[in-house]
């Protein structure tokens, strides 16, 4: 990562005309609502008194067309600024601070943080949402639009920190995740595809560990302890043995650290303890991964080749196994929560993959693989530099899911960003799904480890989504026309649906953080529907509630949202964690999340969960970890069909396990799919190259 790398798909051809793509979740400005081309110059109008000339030098206003073209048509109609120039001019960085991967993407040198660490932080803003619906709320689009408003229209120094999308959903259903309309990260082709290879690095590291686990299980079942010892710690030509430094951690774990420089001093019993991990194959939880939606890999049998037959035991060393999608890997969560390279290595070493037949947890350190994993991941630790359509800087880094992990971009990106923008600047970071999922985990996991305190939370909602949360509007089915309840004014449905919005406002306020509600405008909305949302939001603790039109107008459509966020940050917050991770019991932590965030009344536990919790409470290193709830994102409950804001319900914890490397306990409330499947017509049908252009142009991403 220290030199110039060839770009992947970095050609930036301009688009002429492309058909508009109509998708659920994408706001459309009615064709009659605006002239064919709109040129906004908000610095001379609504930004007066707010604008600062010290913000984003590469920020630019974008010409918008109505109706809004497809995402890829918009992205390809704009020639980005070289990304080195964006970061150099905005943050006064040196040329060597950014490693090039072509002209429009790169990686940020971590030495930037060391140089700026004594400078004050900027304002810290997290963007989350209500419980998501098939209608789409536009959270990523809002994050980017807000960045464009602050940087290109209000003249503020701003940095957007967002997650890198998995290519599984990109080729499956979503078609992309770079934002939408006139609020996108660009080049969107590179954002949605390989980027700089971080996800591929995670795939390689994760699967190397998987191979090491099964290979070690095979060798322990086909070799004697003496045979293992002679291979793991062989004699040199002089007859002397020497431990590899990667073995020191296991020796320390066994209480043999004082002998790490003298293998000959180990007794036969100590040699066997060191060499034989005694893996209980039924406890192996480390799935192999791929960045592809392939449901046929959810359950597989491995070890069927004749080469996996043990003559010593006269049996086939096969076992039932499964795959997961790469972004669900614990290595992804580790990368997102690591504070530096040493912390990354330490976290990777603590990852538990299985247990011994005596119930001892086995980690990457036990397999001597921690150093190799760190080498594979070291380039991925550097945040990726990109930009928005309007030339404001963005760091794209990590992409853990919010329903099975903590669902936030990296701590490193946020910490560097806060130093680069300075005390009057703004860092926008996005939390996955609703404020009950990625938002709650942002506060109680990410902020717990980073020590950073957010100033403001933006909660994104839409009129249509709130109508669905009324529990009285017809069901929404993707691909089918919306019923009139969603396309015609119905203030009563909106008012009832705001119960879900109120719950999320209250959740954020419980953490002492100011709330700004962003109402993502759709073409069928009415002023009366917007007004009822504003009124109810303000009455229930929001600092402000603002209608935003960034999808159709870019940053100009989010100027009022930008002003509201600036005002909220100036007002200040009194951030506090929901629970004391170190002092509260595991059940107390879970109960506080259920009752104070979800609105539930009680928690019950399966017999399996009860037994695991008892074991974890006895381990001082595990009982102090924060909780990562694994549940449906569509409801505040553990039932995806219960929309709105139910109260007093019971939550049942079915299972609990430790992600020791990431540093949290995962409480599972139901069955979560770790690798998605493909629909009848996946998004890949639309993705191709258009050879009528020279060079060929990527089409079909969104």
Rosetta blueprint (number, residue, H / E / L):
1 X L
2 X L
3 X L
4 X L
5 X E
6 X L
7 X L
8 X L
9 X L
10 X L
11 X L
12 X L
13 X L
14 X L
15 X L
16 X L
17 X L
18 X L
19 X L
20 X L
21 X L
22 X L
23 X L
24 X L
25 X L
26 X L
27 X L
28 X L
29 X L
30 X L
31 X H
32 X H
33 X H
34 X L
35 X L
36 X L
37 X E
38 X E
39 X L
40 X L
41 X L
42 X H
43 X H
44 X H
45 X L
46 X L
47 X L
48 X L
49 X L
50 X L
51 X L
52 X L
53 X L
54 X L
55 X L
56 X L
57 X L
58 X L
59 X L
60 X L
61 X L
62 X L
63 X L
64 X E
65 X E
66 X L
67 X L
68 X L
69 X L
70 X L
71 X H
72 X H
73 X H
74 X H
75 X H
76 X H
77 X L
78 X L
79 X L
80 X L
81 X L
82 X L
83 X H
84 X H
85 X H
86 X H
87 X H
88 X H
89 X H
90 X H
91 X H
92 X L
93 X L
94 X L
95 X H
96 X H
97 X H
98 X E
99 X E
100 X E
101 X E
102 X L
103 X L
104 X L
105 X L
106 X E
107 X E
108 X E
109 X L
110 X L
111 X H
112 X H
113 X H
114 X H
115 X H
116 X H
117 X L
118 X L
119 X L
120 X L
121 X L
122 X L
123 X E
124 X E
125 X E
126 X E
127 X E
128 X E
129 X E
130 X L
131 X L
132 X L
133 X L
134 X L
135 X L
136 X L
137 X L
138 X L
139 X H
140 X H
141 X H
142 X H
143 X H
144 X H
145 X H
146 X H
147 X H
148 X H
149 X H
150 X H
151 X H
152 X H
153 X H
154 X L
155 X L
156 X L
157 X L
158 X E
159 X E
160 X E
161 X E
162 X E
163 X L
164 X L
165 X L
166 X L
167 X H
168 X H
169 X H
170 X H
171 X H
172 X H
173 X L
174 X L
175 X L
176 X L
177 X L
178 X L
179 X E
180 X E
181 X L
182 X L
183 X E
184 X E
185 X E
186 X E
187 X L
188 X H
189 X H
190 X H
191 X H
192 X H
193 X L
194 X L
195 X L
196 X L
197 X L
198 X H
199 X H
200 X H
201 X H
202 X H
203 X H
204 X H
205 X H
206 X H
207 X H
208 X H
209 X H
210 X H
211 X H
212 X H
213 X H
214 X H
215 X H
216 X H
217 X H
218 X H
219 X H
220 X H
221 X H
222 X H
223 X L
224 X L
225 X H
226 X H
227 X H
228 X H
229 X H
230 X H
231 X H
232 X H
233 X L
234 X L
235 X E
236 X L
237 X L
238 X L
239 X L
240 X L
241 X E
242 X L
243 X L
244 X L
245 X H
246 X H
247 X H
248 X H
249 X H
250 X H
251 X H
252 X H
253 X H
254 X L
255 X L
256 X L
257 X H
258 X H
259 X H
260 X L
261 X L
262 X L
263 X H
264 X H
265 X H
266 X L
267 X L
268 X H
269 X H
270 X H
271 X H
272 X H
273 X H
274 X H
275 X H
276 X L
277 X L
278 X L
279 X E
280 X L
281 X H
282 X H
283 X H
284 X L
285 X L
286 X L
287 X L
288 X E
289 X E
290 X E
291 X L
292 X L
293 X L
294 X L
295 X H
296 X H
297 X H
298 X L
299 X L
300 X E
301 X E
302 X E
303 X L
304 X L
305 X L
306 X H
307 X H
308 X H
309 X E
310 X E
311 X L
312 X L
313 X L
314 X L
315 X E
316 X E
317 X L
318 X L
319 X E
320 X E
321 X E
322 X L
323 X E
324 X E
325 X E
326 X H
327 X H
328 X H
329 X L
330 X H
331 X H
332 X H
333 X H
334 X H
335 X H
336 X H
337 X H
338 X L
339 X L
340 X L
341 X H
342 X H
343 X H
344 X H
345 X H
346 X H
347 X H
348 X H
349 X H
350 X H
351 X L
352 X E
353 X E
354 X E
355 X E
356 X E
357 X L
358 X L
359 X L
360 X L
361 X E
362 X E
363 X E
364 X L
365 X L
366 X L
367 X L
368 X L
369 X L
370 X H
371 X H
372 X H
373 X H
374 X H
375 X H
376 X H
377 X H
378 X L
379 X H
380 X H
381 X H
382 X L
383 X L
384 X E
385 X E
386 X E
387 X E
388 X E
389 X L
390 X L
391 X L
392 X L
393 X E
394 X E
395 X E
396 X E
397 X L
398 X L
399 X L
400 X L
401 X L
402 X L
403 X L
404 X L
405 X L
406 X L
407 X L
408 X E
409 X L
410 X L
411 X H
412 X H
413 X H
414 X H
415 X H
416 X H
417 X H
418 X H
419 X H
420 X H
421 X H
422 X L
423 X L
424 X L
425 X L
426 X E
427 X E
428 X E
429 X E
430 X E
431 X E
432 X E
433 X E
434 X E
435 X H
436 X H
437 X H
438 X H
439 X H
440 X H
441 X H
442 X H
443 X H
444 X H
445 X H
446 X H
447 X H
448 X H
449 X H
450 X H
451 X L
452 X L
453 X L
454 X L
455 X L
456 X E
457 X E
458 X E
459 X E
460 X E
461 X E
462 X L
463 X H
464 X H
465 X H
466 X H
467 X H
468 X H
469 X L
470 X L
471 X L
472 X L
473 X L
474 X L
475 X L
476 X L
477 X L
478 X L
479 X L
480 X L
481 X L
482 X L
483 X L
484 X H
485 X H
486 X H
487 X H
488 X L
489 X L
490 X L
491 X H
492 X H
493 X H
494 X H
495 X H
496 X H
497 X H
498 X H
499 X H
500 X H
501 X H
502 X H
503 X H
504 X H
505 X H
506 X H
507 X H
508 X H
509 X H
510 X H
511 X L
512 X L
513 X L
514 X E
515 X E
516 X E
517 X E
518 X E
519 X E
520 X E
521 X L
522 X L
523 X L
524 X L
525 X L
526 X L
527 X H
528 X H
529 X H
530 X H
531 X H
532 X H
533 X H
534 X H
535 X H
536 X H
537 X H
538 X H
539 X H
540 X L
541 X L
542 X L
543 X L
544 X E
545 X E
546 X E
547 X E
548 X E
549 X L
550 X H
551 X H
552 X H
553 X H
554 X H
555 X H
556 X H
557 X H
558 X H
559 X H
560 X H
561 X H
562 X H
563 X H
564 X H
565 X H
566 X H
567 X H
568 X H
569 X H
570 X H
571 X H
572 X L
573 X L
574 X L
575 X L
576 X L
577 X L
578 X L
579 X L
580 X L
581 X L
582 X L
583 X L
584 X L
585 X L
586 X H
587 X H
588 X H
589 X H
590 X H
591 X H
592 X H
593 X H
594 X H
595 X H
596 X H
597 X H
598 X H
599 X L
600 X L
601 X L
602 X E
603 X E
604 X E
605 X E
606 X L
607 X H
608 X H
609 X H
610 X H
611 X H
612 X H
613 X H
614 X H
615 X H
616 X H
617 X H
618 X L
619 X L
620 X L
621 X L
622 X L
623 X L
624 X L
625 X L
626 X E
627 X E
628 X E
629 X E
630 X E
631 X L
632 X L
633 X L
634 X L
635 X L
636 X L
637 X L
638 X L
639 X L
640 X L
641 X L
642 X L
643 X L
644 X L
645 X L
646 X L
647 X L
648 X L
649 X L
650 X E
651 X E
652 X E
653 X E
654 X L
655 X E
656 X E
657 X E
658 X E
659 X E
660 X L
661 X L
662 X L
663 X L
664 X E
665 X E
666 X E
667 X E
668 X E
669 X L
670 X L
671 X L
672 X L
673 X L
674 X L
675 X L
676 X L
677 X L
678 X L
679 X L
680 X L
681 X L
682 X L
683 X H
684 X H
685 X H
686 X L
687 X L
688 X E
689 X E
690 X E
691 X L
692 X L
693 X L
694 X L
695 X L
696 X L
697 X E
698 X E
699 X E
700 X L
701 X L
702 X L
